[in-house]
Amino acid sequence: MFEKLITVSGVGPRSALTMLSVSSIQNIAIAVENGDANLLSGIPGVGRKSCEKIIIELKGKLSSFIKTGKEVNLKDRNITEENDARLALISLGYNEKDINVAVNQTKEKLDGKFENMKANEIIKEVLKYLR
C-alpha cells in the first residue's frame, strides 16, 4: 500500500506513512475504491485535494487490499474500530502521542473487553484519560 500511495504525485513518503499509521490498509483501500474523500481527509497532514488526487489515481488499483466477509476476523474488526476512534480523537484536536498513551491505558484497564468495543465506546473510555 505504501508503494501505491507514493506513486501519486503530491504524496510523499511522510504523508503515506502518516496515512498508514492512522488508518488501516483496508480502510484506505475501501475509501479509495468507494471514492470517499471525507474518510481520507480526516487523516492529519493530508488535505482534501490530495485525497481527491489519491482517489483519482488509485481507484480500481487497490481492490486486492480489501478483505471480503469471511476473511475479516474479530481482530481485524477491532483494529478498524480502534483506528476509527483514533481518527475521531485526532479530529477533536488531541495529539497522537497522548492518544497512544490513553489507548494503551484503556487496553490495560479493560483487559479482554477492549477487543469487543465499538469505536464510540473506545472514544468514551479514552477520553477519561485525556481529560
Backbone hydrogen bonds in HBPLUS format (Angstrom, degrees):
<---DONOR---> <-ACCEPTOR-->    atom                        ^
c    i                          cat <-CA-CA->   ^        H-A-AA   ^      H-
h    n   atom  resd res      DA  || num        DHA   H-A  angle D-A-AA Bond
n    s   type  num  typ     dist DA aas  dist angle  dist       angle   num
A0005-LEU N   A0001-MET O   2.88 MM   4  6.16 162.6  1.91 157.1 161.5     1
A0006-ILE N   A0002-PHE O   3.05 MM   4  6.34 160.6  2.09 157.4 161.5     2
A0007-THR N   A0004-LYS O   3.18 MM   3  5.42 150.4  2.28 103.5 112.4     3
A0008-VAL N   A0005-LEU O   3.15 MM   3  5.75 159.9  2.19 114.2 120.0     4
A0011-VAL N   A0008-VAL O   3.10 MM   3  5.61 160.3  2.14 137.1 137.5     5
A0016-ALA N   A0012-GLY O   3.01 MM   4  6.21 164.3  2.03 156.5 161.4     6
A0017-LEU N   A0013-PRO O   2.89 MM   4  6.04 160.8  1.93 148.6 153.7     7
A0018-THR N   A0014-ARG O   2.96 MM   4  6.16 156.2  2.02 147.3 154.1     8
A0019-MET N   A0015-SER O   2.94 MM   4  6.18 161.8  1.97 150.7 155.3     9
A0020-LEU N   A0016-ALA O   3.02 MM   4  6.26 159.9  2.06 149.0 154.2    10
A0021-SER N   A0017-LEU O   2.87 MM   4  6.01 137.3  2.05 143.8 155.4    11
A0022-VAL N   A0018-THR O   3.08 MM   4  6.19 140.7  2.24 147.8 156.5    12
A0023-SER N   A0019-MET O   2.99 MM   4  5.94 157.0  2.04 149.6 155.9    13
A0028-ILE N   A0024-SER O   3.06 MM   4  6.36 160.6  2.10 153.8 158.5    14
A0029-ALA N   A0025-ILE O   2.95 MM   4  6.17 164.8  1.98 151.7 156.1    15
A0030-ILE N   A0026-GLN O   2.85 MM   4  6.04 160.9  1.89 152.8 158.0    16
A0031-ALA N   A0027-ASN O   2.94 MM   4  6.07 162.2  1.97 146.7 151.7    17
A0032-VAL N   A0028-ILE O   2.96 MM   4  6.18 160.5  2.00 152.4 157.5    18
A0033-GLU N   A0029-ALA O   2.90 MM   4  6.05 170.2  1.91 153.1 156.2    19
A0034-ASN N   A0030-ILE O   2.90 MM   4  5.96 148.1  2.00 147.1 155.5    20
A0035-GLY N   A0031-ALA O   2.96 MM   4  5.87 109.5  2.47 132.2 148.0    21
A0036-ASP N   A0031-ALA O   2.79 MM   5  4.82 153.3  1.86 149.3 151.6    22
A0035-GLY N   A0032-VAL O   3.09 MM   3  5.00 150.2  2.18  98.7 108.0    23
A0041-SER N   A0037-ALA O   2.83 MM   4  5.93 150.4  1.91 151.1 160.0    24
A0043-ILE N   A0040-LEU O   3.14 MM   3  5.84 165.5  2.17 121.5 124.1    25
A0046-VAL N   A0043-ILE O   3.26 MM   3  5.82 156.4  2.32 138.3 138.2    26
A0051-CYS N   A0047-GLY O   2.99 MM   4  6.29 155.0  2.06 150.2 157.6    27
A0052-GLU N   A0048-ARG O   2.97 MM   4  6.28 158.9  2.02 151.4 156.6    28
A0053-LYS N   A0049-LYS O   2.93 MM   4  6.15 152.9  2.01 145.2 152.9    29
A0054-ILE N   A0050-SER O   2.87 MM   4  6.11 154.9  1.94 149.2 155.8    30
A0055-ILE N   A0051-CYS O   3.00 MM   4  6.26 161.0  2.04 149.8 154.5    31
A0056-ILE N   A0052-GLU O   2.95 MM   4  6.18 164.3  1.97 148.7 152.9    32
A0057-GLU N   A0053-LYS O   2.93 MM   4  6.07 167.5  1.95 152.6 155.9    33
A0058-LEU N   A0054-ILE O   2.89 MM   4  5.79 146.2  2.01 147.8 156.0    34
A0059-LYS N   A0055-ILE O   2.96 MM   4  5.37 135.3  2.16 143.4 147.1    35
A0061-LYS N   A0058-LEU O   2.89 MM   3  5.33 160.2  1.93 140.9 141.8    36
A0065-PHE N   A0062-LEU O   2.94 MM   3  5.59 160.7  1.98 120.3 126.5    37
A0066-ILE N   A0063-SER O   3.22 MM   3  5.43 163.5  2.25 107.8 112.9    38
A0071-GLU N   A0068-THR O   2.74 MM   3  5.55 139.5  1.91 142.0 153.2    39
A0072-VAL N   A0069-GLY O   3.28 MM   3  5.70 148.8  2.39 108.6 116.5    40
A0077-ARG N   A0073-ASN O   3.05 MM   4  6.34 159.0  2.09 154.1 160.6    41
A0078-ASN N   A0074-LEU O   2.93 MM   4  6.17 157.1  1.98 151.0 156.8    42
A0079-ILE N   A0075-LYS O   2.96 MM   4  6.21 153.9  2.03 148.4 155.6    43
A0080-THR N   A0076-ASP O   3.03 MM   4  6.28 154.3  2.09 146.1 152.8    44
A0081-GLU N   A0077-ARG O   2.94 MM   4  6.28 155.1  2.00 146.3 153.4    45
A0082-GLU N   A0078-ASN O   2.78 MM   4  6.01 160.0  1.82 151.9 157.5    46
A0083-ASN N   A0079-ILE O   2.85 MM   4  6.05 158.5  1.89 147.4 153.5    47
A0084-ASP N   A0080-THR O   2.89 MM   4  6.09 157.1  1.94 149.3 155.7    48
A0085-ALA N   A0081-GLU O   2.97 MM   4  6.20 154.5  2.03 145.3 152.2    49
A0086-ARG N   A0082-GLU O   2.88 MM   4  6.18 156.0  1.94 148.8 155.7    50
A0087-LEU N   A0083-ASN O   2.90 MM   4  6.15 160.4  1.93 151.4 156.2    51
A0088-ALA N   A0084-ASP O   3.01 MM   4  6.23 156.0  2.07 145.5 151.9    52
A0089-LEU N   A0085-ALA O   2.97 MM   4  6.24 156.9  2.03 149.8 155.9    53
A0090-ILE N   A0086-ARG O   2.90 MM   4  6.14 153.5  1.97 150.1 157.6    54
A0091-SER N   A0087-LEU O   2.93 MM   4  6.16 155.8  1.99 146.2 152.9    55
A0092-LEU N   A0088-ALA O   3.04 MM   4  6.32 126.6  2.34 135.3 149.5    56
A0094-TYR N   A0089-LEU O   3.21 MM   5  5.84 160.1  2.25 156.3 150.2    57
A0093-GLY N   A0090-ILE O   2.93 MM   3  5.18 156.4  1.98 106.4 114.1    58
A0099-ILE N   A0095-ASN O   3.05 MM   4  6.31 158.9  2.09 152.7 159.5    59
A0100-ASN N   A0096-GLU O   2.84 MM   4  6.03 161.1  1.88 151.8 156.2    60
A0101-VAL N   A0097-LYS O   3.13 MM   4  6.40 162.3  2.16 150.4 154.3    61
A0102-ALA N   A0098-ASP O   2.96 MM   4  6.14 165.7  1.98 150.1 154.4    62
A0103-VAL N   A0099-ILE O   2.80 MM   4  5.96 158.8  1.85 155.1 161.0    63
A0104-ASN N   A0100-ASN O   3.01 MM   4  6.15 162.5  2.04 147.4 152.2    64
A0105-GLN N   A0101-VAL O   2.97 MM   4  6.21 156.5  2.02 148.7 155.5    65
A0106-THR N   A0102-ALA O   2.92 MM   4  6.09 153.6  1.99 144.1 151.6    66
A0107-LYS N   A0103-VAL O   2.88 MM   4  6.14 157.3  1.93 151.1 157.1    67
A0108-GLU N   A0104-ASN O   3.03 MM   4  6.28 158.0  2.08 146.7 152.0    68
A0109-LYS N   A0105-GLN O   2.94 MM   4  6.13 160.3  1.98 148.1 153.7    69
A0110-LEU N   A0106-THR O   2.89 MM   4  5.99 169.1  1.90 156.3 158.9    70
A0111-ASP N   A0107-LYS O   2.84 MM   4  5.54 126.5  2.13 137.2 149.2    71
A0113-LYS N   A0110-LEU O   3.02 MM   3  5.45 154.0  2.09 145.4 138.4    72
A0116-ASN N   A0113-LYS O   3.17 MM   3  5.78 153.2  2.25 115.8 122.7    73
A0117-MET N   A0114-PHE O   3.19 MM   3  5.38 169.8  2.20 114.2 116.5    74
A0121-GLU N   A0118-LYS O   3.12 MM   3  5.34 122.6  2.47 102.2 116.2    75
A0122-ILE N   A0118-LYS O   3.00 MM   4  6.31 156.4  2.06 154.3 161.7    76
A0123-ILE N   A0119-ALA O   2.90 MM   4  6.16 160.5  1.94 154.5 159.5    77
A0124-LYS N   A0120-ASN O   3.13 MM   4  6.32 160.9  2.17 141.3 145.7    78
A0125-GLU N   A0121-GLU O   3.10 MM   4  6.37 163.3  2.13 149.8 153.7    79
A0126-VAL N   A0122-ILE O   2.86 MM   4  6.01 165.3  1.88 157.7 162.2    80
A0127-LEU N   A0123-ILE O   2.89 MM   4  5.97 155.8  1.95 152.4 158.4    81
A0128-LYS N   A0125-GLU O   3.21 MM   3  5.46 139.2  2.38 100.6 111.2    82
A0129-TYR N   A0126-VAL O   2.99 MM   3  5.49 138.8  2.17 111.3 121.4    83
A0130-LEU N   A0126-VAL O   3.17 MM   4  6.48 141.8  2.33 142.2 153.5    84
A0131-ARG N   A0127-LEU O   3.16 MM   4  6.09 130.4  2.41 146.3 152.4    85
